[in-house]
Amino acid sequence: MNIKLKNKFLYLNEYKIKCAIGKRGITSKKIEGDQKTPKGVFTFGTIFYRKDKITKIKTKLKKIVIKRNMGWCDEPNSKDYNKRIRLPCNSSAEKLWLNKNIYNVIIVINYNLKPIIKNKGSAIFLHIATKNYQATKGCIAIKKKDMLYLAKHIDRKTKIIIN
């Protein structure tokens, strides 16, 4: 089963989901901080979620509860680049515990992970969209109800096709 991204919509069979993408569009030459969503075919990794905001999440993916000290390193010169880390840290990092609801559920898109290439982009997630589908820094964002639907229907073999 594949999910396709086309014209700011995700398609999973007949299910159509409006989404937000990177502020500067989609690219096959992703670099750290360019605010672009990477083009390509990727699988999904772990689901991170806020247990205080999402009581039940059904999925075949590995689940990890987000804690206040969790982050994702976006510092290209760090040994932890594009990895989950513990905060505070000496490197630049995305905080995973936010007051905004956008990171209440995060599904890691397996981009630039095996191997990790410095400066090729980090923290590429499928996460919750803002009410007005505000553009992201490179992630894909969808409504919470759509996130919970996808979480239930995808597994480690599901591919997301971004072009």
Contacts in CASP RR format, 6 or more apart in sequence:
PFRMAT RR
TARGET T0000
AUTHOR 0000-0000-0000
METHOD contacts of the structure
MODEL  1
MNIKLKNKFLYLNEYKIKCAIGKRGITSKKIEGDQKTPKGVFTFGTIFYR
KDKITKIKTKLKKIVIKRNMGWCDEPNSKDYNKRIRLPCNSSAEKLWLNK
NIYNVIIVINYNLKPIIKNKGSAIFLHIATKNYQATKGCIAIKKKDMLYL
AKHIDRKTKIIIN
1 12 0 8 1.000
1 13 0 8 1.000
1 153 0 8 1.000
1 154 0 8 1.000
1 157 0 8 1.000
1 158 0 8 1.000
2 158 0 8 1.000
2 159 0 8 1.000
2 160 0 8 1.000
2 161 0 8 1.000
3 10 0 8 1.000
3 11 0 8 1.000
3 12 0 8 1.000
3 150 0 8 1.000
3 154 0 8 1.000
3 158 0 8 1.000
3 159 0 8 1.000
3 160 0 8 1.000
3 161 0 8 1.000
4 10 0 8 1.000
4 11 0 8 1.000
4 160 0 8 1.000
4 161 0 8 1.000
5 11 0 8 1.000
5 19 0 8 1.000
5 21 0 8 1.000
5 26 0 8 1.000
5 37 0 8 1.000
5 140 0 8 1.000
5 160 0 8 1.000
5 161 0 8 1.000
5 162 0 8 1.000
5 163 0 8 1.000
6 163 0 8 1.000
8 18 0 8 1.000
8 19 0 8 1.000
8 20 0 8 1.000
8 21 0 8 1.000
8 133 0 8 1.000
9 16 0 8 1.000
9 17 0 8 1.000
9 18 0 8 1.000
9 19 0 8 1.000
10 16 0 8 1.000
10 17 0 8 1.000
10 19 0 8 1.000
10 140 0 8 1.000
10 142 0 8 1.000
10 146 0 8 1.000
10 150 0 8 1.000
10 160 0 8 1.000
11 17 0 8 1.000
12 150 0 8 1.000
12 153 0 8 1.000
12 154 0 8 1.000
15 149 0 8 1.000
17 142 0 8 1.000
17 143 0 8 1.000
17 146 0 8 1.000
17 149 0 8 1.000
17 150 0 8 1.000
18 129 0 8 1.000
18 133 0 8 1.000
18 142 0 8 1.000
18 143 0 8 1.000
18 146 0 8 1.000
19 129 0 8 1.000
19 133 0 8 1.000
19 140 0 8 1.000
19 141 0 8 1.000
19 142 0 8 1.000
20 129 0 8 1.000
20 130 0 8 1.000
20 133 0 8 1.000
20 134 0 8 1.000
20 135 0 8 1.000
20 136 0 8 1.000
20 140 0 8 1.000
20 141 0 8 1.000
20 142 0 8 1.000
21 37 0 8 1.000
21 135 0 8 1.000
21 136 0 8 1.000
21 138 0 8 1.000
21 139 0 8 1.000
21 140 0 8 1.000
21 141 0 8 1.000
22 35 0 8 1.000
22 36 0 8 1.000
22 37 0 8 1.000
22 135 0 8 1.000
22 136 0 8 1.000
22 137 0 8 1.000
22 138 0 8 1.000
22 139 0 8 1.000
23 35 0 8 1.000
23 36 0 8 1.000
23 135 0 8 1.000
23 136 0 8 1.000
23 137 0 8 1.000
23 138 0 8 1.000
24 34 0 8 1.000
24 35 0 8 1.000
24 36 0 8 1.000
25 35 0 8 1.000
25 36 0 8 1.000
25 37 0 8 1.000
26 36 0 8 1.000
26 37 0 8 1.000
26 38 0 8 1.000
26 39 0 8 1.000
26 162 0 8 1.000
26 163 0 8 1.000
27 34 0 8 1.000
27 36 0 8 1.000
27 37 0 8 1.000
27 38 0 8 1.000
27 39 0 8 1.000
28 38 0 8 1.000
28 39 0 8 1.000
28 40 0 8 1.000
30 36 0 8 1.000
30 38 0 8 1.000
30 39 0 8 1.000
30 111 0 8 1.000
30 112 0 8 1.000
30 120 0 8 1.000
30 121 0 8 1.000
31 119 0 8 1.000
31 120 0 8 1.000
31 121 0 8 1.000
32 74 0 8 1.000
32 76 0 8 1.000
32 119 0 8 1.000
32 120 0 8 1.000
32 121 0 8 1.000
32 122 0 8 1.000
33 74 0 8 1.000
33 121 0 8 1.000
33 137 0 8 1.000
35 135 0 8 1.000
35 136 0 8 1.000
35 137 0 8 1.000
35 138 0 8 1.000
36 138 0 8 1.000
37 124 0 8 1.000
37 136 0 8 1.000
37 138 0 8 1.000
37 139 0 8 1.000
37 140 0 8 1.000
37 162 0 8 1.000
38 111 0 8 1.000
38 112 0 8 1.000
38 121 0 8 1.000
38 124 0 8 1.000
38 138 0 8 1.000
38 162 0 8 1.000
39 162 0 8 1.000
39 163 0 8 1.000
40 161 0 8 1.000
40 162 0 8 1.000
40 163 0 8 1.000
41 159 0 8 1.000
41 160 0 8 1.000
41 161 0 8 1.000
41 162 0 8 1.000
42 109 0 8 1.000
42 110 0 8 1.000
42 111 0 8 1.000
42 159 0 8 1.000
42 160 0 8 1.000
42 162 0 8 1.000
43 110 0 8 1.000
43 156 0 8 1.000
43 157 0 8 1.000
43 158 0 8 1.000
43 159 0 8 1.000
43 160 0 8 1.000
44 61 0 8 1.000
44 107 0 8 1.000
44 108 0 8 1.000
44 109 0 8 1.000
44 110 0 8 1.000
44 126 0 8 1.000
44 154 0 8 1.000
44 155 0 8 1.000
44 156 0 8 1.000
44 158 0 8 1.000
44 160 0 8 1.000
45 61 0 8 1.000
45 62 0 8 1.000
45 107 0 8 1.000
45 108 0 8 1.000
45 109 0 8 1.000
45 110 0 8 1.000
45 156 0 8 1.000
46 61 0 8 1.000
46 62 0 8 1.000
46 63 0 8 1.000
46 64 0 8 1.000
46 107 0 8 1.000
46 108 0 8 1.000
47 57 0 8 1.000
47 59 0 8 1.000
47 61 0 8 1.000
47 62 0 8 1.000
47 63 0 8 1.000
47 64 0 8 1.000
47 105 0 8 1.000
47 106 0 8 1.000
47 107 0 8 1.000
47 108 0 8 1.000
47 151 0 8 1.000
48 63 0 8 1.000
48 64 0 8 1.000
48 65 0 8 1.000
48 66 0 8 1.000
48 70 0 8 1.000
48 96 0 8 1.000
48 103 0 8 1.000
48 105 0 8 1.000
48 106 0 8 1.000
48 107 0 8 1.000
48 108 0 8 1.000
49 57 0 8 1.000
49 63 0 8 1.000
49 64 0 8 1.000
49 65 0 8 1.000
49 66 0 8 1.000
49 104 0 8 1.000
49 105 0 8 1.000
49 106 0 8 1.000
50 65 0 8 1.000
50 66 0 8 1.000
50 97 0 8 1.000
50 103 0 8 1.000
50 104 0 8 1.000
50 105 0 8 1.000
51 65 0 8 1.000
51 66 0 8 1.000
53 101 0 8 1.000
53 104 0 8 1.000
54 104 0 8 1.000
54 105 0 8 1.000
54 148 0 8 1.000
57 63 0 8 1.000
57 105 0 8 1.000
57 148 0 8 1.000
57 151 0 8 1.000
58 148 0 8 1.000
58 151 0 8 1.000
58 152 0 8 1.000
59 151 0 8 1.000
59 152 0 8 1.000
59 154 0 8 1.000
60 154 0 8 1.000
60 155 0 8 1.000
60 156 0 8 1.000
61 107 0 8 1.000
61 151 0 8 1.000
61 154 0 8 1.000
61 155 0 8 1.000
61 156 0 8 1.000
66 96 0 8 1.000
66 97 0 8 1.000
66 103 0 8 1.000
66 106 0 8 1.000
67 97 0 8 1.000
68 97 0 8 1.000
69 86 0 8 1.000
69 87 0 8 1.000
69 88 0 8 1.000
69 97 0 8 1.000
70 84 0 8 1.000
70 85 0 8 1.000
70 86 0 8 1.000
70 87 0 8 1.000
70 95 0 8 1.000
70 96 0 8 1.000
70 97 0 8 1.000
71 84 0 8 1.000
71 85 0 8 1.000
71 86 0 8 1.000
71 87 0 8 1.000
71 89 0 8 1.000
71 93 0 8 1.000
71 94 0 8 1.000
71 95 0 8 1.000
71 96 0 8 1.000
72 82 0 8 1.000
72 83 0 8 1.000
72 84 0 8 1.000
72 85 0 8 1.000
72 93 0 8 1.000
72 94 0 8 1.000
72 96 0 8 1.000
72 122 0 8 1.000
72 123 0 8 1.000
73 80 0 8 1.000
73 81 0 8 1.000
73 82 0 8 1.000
73 83 0 8 1.000
73 84 0 8 1.000
73 85 0 8 1.000
73 89 0 8 1.000
73 91 0 8 1.000
73 92 0 8 1.000
73 93 0 8 1.000
73 122 0 8 1.000
74 81 0 8 1.000
74 82 0 8 1.000
74 92 0 8 1.000
74 93 0 8 1.000
74 94 0 8 1.000
74 121 0 8 1.000
74 122 0 8 1.000
74 123 0 8 1.000
75 81 0 8 1.000
75 91 0 8 1.000
75 92 0 8 1.000
75 93 0 8 1.000
76 118 0 8 1.000
76 119 0 8 1.000
76 122 0 8 1.000
77 91 0 8 1.000
77 118 0 8 1.000
78 91 0 8 1.000
78 92 0 8 1.000
80 89 0 8 1.000
80 91 0 8 1.000
81 91 0 8 1.000
81 116 0 8 1.000
81 118 0 8 1.000
81 122 0 8 1.000
82 112 0 8 1.000
82 113 0 8 1.000
82 116 0 8 1.000
82 121 0 8 1.000
82 122 0 8 1.000
82 123 0 8 1.000
83 116 0 8 1.000
84 96 0 8 1.000
85 91 0 8 1.000
85 93 0 8 1.000
87 93 0 8 1.000
87 95 0 8 1.000
94 123 0 8 1.000
96 103 0 8 1.000
96 106 0 8 1.000
97 103 0 8 1.000
100 130 0 8 1.000
101 128 0 8 1.000
101 144 0 8 1.000
102 127 0 8 1.000
102 128 0 8 1.000
102 129 0 8 1.000
102 130 0 8 1.000
102 141 0 8 1.000
103 127 0 8 1.000
103 128 0 8 1.000
104 128 0 8 1.000
104 144 0 8 1.000
105 127 0 8 1.000
105 128 0 8 1.000
105 144 0 8 1.000
105 147 0 8 1.000
105 148 0 8 1.000
105 151 0 8 1.000
106 125 0 8 1.000
106 126 0 8 1.000
106 127 0 8 1.000
107 125 0 8 1.000
107 126 0 8 1.000
107 127 0 8 1.000
107 147 0 8 1.000
107 150 0 8 1.000
107 151 0 8 1.000
107 154 0 8 1.000
108 124 0 8 1.000
108 125 0 8 1.000
109 124 0 8 1.000
109 125 0 8 1.000
109 126 0 8 1.000
109 139 0 8 1.000
109 140 0 8 1.000
109 160 0 8 1.000
111 121 0 8 1.000
111 124 0 8 1.000
112 120 0 8 1.000
112 121 0 8 1.000
112 122 0 8 1.000
112 124 0 8 1.000
123 139 0 8 1.000
124 138 0 8 1.000
124 139 0 8 1.000
125 139 0 8 1.000
125 140 0 8 1.000
126 139 0 8 1.000
126 140 0 8 1.000
126 141 0 8 1.000
126 142 0 8 1.000
126 147 0 8 1.000
126 150 0 8 1.000
126 160 0 8 1.000
127 136 0 8 1.000
127 139 0 8 1.000
127 140 0 8 1.000
127 141 0 8 1.000
127 147 0 8 1.000
128 141 0 8 1.000
128 142 0 8 1.000
128 143 0 8 1.000
128 144 0 8 1.000
128 147 0 8 1.000
129 141 0 8 1.000
129 142 0 8 1.000
129 143 0 8 1.000
130 141 0 8 1.000
133 141 0 8 1.000
134 141 0 8 1.000
140 160 0 8 1.000
140 162 0 8 1.000
142 150 0 8 1.000
END
